[in-house]
Amino acid sequence: MSIAGEVSYIISRAQAEDSRVVSLGPLVFFSSATGDAWVLEPEGRLALCLARAGEPLQVEIQETPETFAIGWTSEYRIEGGHFIYWSSDGRETAVYGYPTAQIERQSTEPRNL
């Protein structure tokens, strides 16, 4: 499996308005019933939105067979069922309706890439 493959898969689930949470190594990917898709790095609490309302976004992800690099744009936390994210400009947004319980479960499972 590849990061690019997971990105394509989770965006397709978002476009189908299907809420899913999957992991690949240290990363957690999720889609929402509202058409949003994200990739998270739970250890550093880093986040990158991949799609909004079913529309894929321009993102920076580089991958080789040995390594990968992601242009993270946000940090996040989960609080009381809300997914809260903020970017370097400090603007904070709280979203309700994301699969936060499943995200937290996937985020705590040990894994390797």
C-alpha positions in Angstrom: 0.0 0.0 0.0 1.1 3.5 -0.6 0.3 6.9 0.8 -0.9 8.1 -2.7 -3.2 5.1 -2.8 -4.6 5.8 0.6 -5.1 9.5 -0.3 -7.1 8.4 -3.4 -9.1 5.9 -1.5 -10.1 8.3 1.4 -11.0 11.1 -1.1 -13.2 8.6 -3.0 -14.9 7.7 0.3 -15.4 11.4 1.1 -16.9 12.0 -2.4 -19.4 9.1 -1.6 -20.2 10.8 1.7 -19.0 7.7 3.5 -17.4 8.1 6.9 -14.2 6.0 7.2 -11.1 5.8 9.2 -8.0 3.9 8.1 -4.4 3.8 9.1 -1.1 3.3 7.2 2.0 3.2 9.4 2.0 6.3 11.6 -0.7 8.0 9.6 -4.5 8.1 10.1 -6.7 8.9 7.1 -10.4 9.7 7.5 -13.4 10.8 5.5 -16.7 12.2 6.7 -20.3 12.1 5.6 -20.0 15.8 4.7 -17.4 15.0 2.0 -14.3 16.1 3.9 -11.1 14.0 3.9 -8.0 14.4 6.1 -4.6 12.7 6.8 -3.3 13.0 10.4 0.0 12.3 12.1 -1.3 11.6 15.7 2.1 11.7 17.4 2.8 15.3 16.4 -0.9 16.2 16.2 -0.4 17.3 12.5 -3.2 17.5 10.0 -3.7 18.0 6.3 -7.1 18.4 4.7 -7.3 16.4 1.4 -10.8 17.2 0.3 -13.5 19.6 1.4 -17.2 18.9 0.5 -16.0 16.2 -1.9 -13.6 18.5 -3.8 -10.0 17.4 -3.7 -7.5 20.1 -2.5 -4.0 20.8 -3.7 -1.7 19.1 -1.3 2.0 18.5 -1.0 2.9 14.8 -0.5 6.1 13.2 -1.7 6.7 9.5 -1.5 9.4 7.1 -2.4 9.7 3.4 -1.6 11.8 4.3 1.5 10.3 7.5 2.8 7.6 10.2 2.6 7.1 13.9 3.2 3.9 15.7 3.8 3.4 19.4 3.7 1.3 19.7 6.9 -0.9 22.8 7.1 -2.6 22.4 10.4 -2.5 21.0 13.9 -5.4 19.3 15.5 -7.0 18.0 18.7 -10.2 16.1 19.5 -12.3 17.4 22.3 -15.7 16.3 23.3 -16.6 14.9 19.9 -15.3 17.9 18.1 -12.4 17.8 15.7 -10.6 21.1 16.2 -7.9 22.3 13.9 -5.8 25.4 13.4 -3.2 26.6 10.9 -0.1 28.7 11.3 -2.2 31.9 11.2 -3.8 30.8 14.5 -7.3 30.5 13.2 -9.1 27.8 15.0 -12.1 25.8 13.6 -14.2 23.2 15.4 -16.1 20.6 13.4 -18.8 18.3 14.8 -19.8 15.2 12.9 -16.4 13.7 12.1 -15.8 10.1 13.2 -13.8 11.3 16.3 -14.1 8.2 18.4 -12.8 6.0 15.6 -10.0 8.5 14.9 -8.9 8.4 18.5 -9.0 4.6 18.5 -6.8 4.4 15.3 -4.5 7.1 16.7 -3.6 5.1 19.8 -2.8 1.8 18.0 0.9 1.1 17.5 1.9 0.8 13.9 4.8 1.0 11.5 5.1 2.1 7.9 
